[in-house]
Amino acid sequence: MKQFTIAVCLLFACVMGASAQVPVERHFFAEMSALNQTKYTVSDATGIADFDLDLSTLTLSWNISFKGLSGPVTHMRLYGPAQPGANGAAMFDLAGKGATSPVTGSRVLTEAQIQYLFYGWTYLTVGTAKYDHGEIRGQLDVKPRLEEVAK
């Protein structure tokens, strides 16, 4: 597993144009709305999800905020592998039933889950009783920290 993590870090460093310094953390984000759902959904709800992956521990941490849902949260899950517009399998819950904004948490990932993140093949949904398939959805994408952009 450690070899895989080192390989992912080196590959990502090459892609991002890094020189000798390999990052130990990657940041991902998603903008959530009903427009991103694969099933027709009418909702003005929106949300923002920020994820940090610590490559030294393989721990993914998240901070998710949302507003305007049609009712209480019934589920909040991370899915993959799935490219934008496609459906994947539920990987794990990000929060339980009745969660309120903001939601924070963390979890150690498997090698496959880390690959899905780097490929852009993960998304999250927030479900409600009215939209059990998910009221809002957002595809995770790599996002550099503002401090990294400023360098």
C-alpha positions in Angstrom: 0.0 0.0 0.0 2.9 2.4 0.8 4.3 1.8 -2.7 1.0 2.7 -4.2 0.8 5.9 -2.2 4.3 6.9 -3.2 3.5 6.2 -6.9 0.3 8.2 -6.7 2.2 11.2 -5.1 4.9 11.1 -7.8 2.4 10.8 -10.6 0.4 13.7 -9.3 3.5 15.8 -8.7 4.5 15.3 -12.4 1.0 16.2 -13.6 0.9 19.3 -11.5 4.4 20.4 -12.6 5.9 20.1 -9.2 9.6 20.0 -8.9 11.3 18.1 -6.1 8.7 18.6 -3.4 5.9 16.0 -3.3 2.7 17.0 -1.6 1.5 15.0 1.3 -2.1 16.3 1.1 -4.5 16.8 -1.8 -7.7 18.9 -1.7 -10.9 18.0 -3.6 -14.2 19.9 -3.8 -17.7 19.5 -5.2 -20.4 22.0 -6.0 -23.7 20.3 -5.4 -27.1 21.0 -7.0 -30.1 19.2 -8.4 -28.8 19.9 -11.9 -26.0 17.4 -11.3 -28.4 14.5 -10.6 -28.8 11.8 -13.2 -32.6 11.5 -12.4 -34.8 14.5 -13.0 -34.9 16.5 -9.8 -36.6 19.9 -9.2 -34.9 21.7 -6.2 -33.2 25.0 -5.4 -31.0 23.3 -2.8 -27.2 23.8 -3.2 -24.1 22.8 -1.3 -20.3 22.9 -1.2 -18.1 20.0 -0.2 -14.4 20.2 0.7 -12.3 17.1 1.1 -8.7 16.7 2.2 -6.8 13.5 1.5 -3.7 13.0 3.7 -1.5 10.7 1.6 0.7 9.8 4.6 -2.2 8.2 6.4 -4.7 7.6 3.5 -7.3 9.5 5.5 -10.0 11.5 3.8 -11.6 14.4 5.8 -14.6 16.4 4.8 -16.5 19.5 5.5 -19.9 19.7 3.7 -22.4 22.5 3.8 -25.8 22.7 2.2 -29.0 24.7 2.2 -32.5 24.7 0.8 -33.3 21.0 1.0 -36.9 19.9 0.7 -36.7 18.2 4.1 -34.4 16.5 6.6 -31.4 14.5 5.2 -32.1 10.8 4.8 -28.6 9.9 3.6 -25.4 11.5 2.5 -23.0 9.2 0.7 -19.9 9.1 -1.4 -20.2 7.0 -4.6 -17.8 5.6 -7.2 -16.4 4.7 -9.6 -18.5 6.9 -11.9 -17.6 9.6 -14.4 -19.7 12.8 -14.4 -23.3 12.0 -15.4 -23.0 8.3 -14.6 -24.0 6.3 -11.5 -21.7 4.4 -9.2 -22.0 2.2 -6.2 -22.2 3.6 -2.7 -18.7 3.6 -1.1 -19.6 4.8 2.3 -21.8 7.2 4.3 -20.6 10.7 4.9 -23.3 11.5 7.5 -26.3 9.8 9.1 -30.0 10.4 8.8 -31.1 13.9 10.1 -27.6 15.4 9.6 -27.5 19.2 9.6 -25.2 21.6 7.8 -22.2 21.7 8.2 -21.2 18.0 8.2 -17.6 17.0 9.1 -15.9 13.6 9.3 -13.0 11.5 8.2 -12.3 7.9 7.1 -9.3 5.9 6.0 -9.6 4.9 2.3 -8.7 1.8 0.3 -6.3 2.0 -2.6 -9.2 1.7 -5.1 -11.1 4.6 -3.4 -8.0 6.7 -3.7 -7.7 5.9 -7.4 -11.3 6.9 -8.0 -10.6 10.2 -6.3 -7.6 11.0 -8.5 -9.4 9.9 -11.6 -12.4 12.2 -10.8 -14.7 9.2 -10.5 -16.3 10.0 -7.2 -19.4 12.0 -6.3 -21.6 12.7 -3.3 -25.3 12.9 -2.9 -27.6 14.3 -0.2 -30.9 12.5 -0.1 -34.3 13.5 1.4 -37.6 11.8 1.7 -38.9 13.6 -1.4 -35.8 12.7 -3.4 -34.5 9.4 -2.1 -32.2 9.0 -5.1 -30.6 12.2 -3.9 -31.8 15.8 -4.0 -28.4 17.3 -4.8 -25.2 15.8 -6.2 -21.6 17.0 -6.8 -18.7 15.4 -8.6 -15.4 15.6 -6.7 -12.5 17.3 -8.5 -9.0 18.2 -7.5 -8.6 21.7 -6.3 -5.3 23.3 -5.2 -5.3 25.2 -1.9 -5.1 29.0 -2.3 -1.7 28.9 -0.7 -0.5 26.5 -3.4 -1.9 28.7 -6.2 -0.1 31.8 -4.8 3.3 30.2 -4.9 
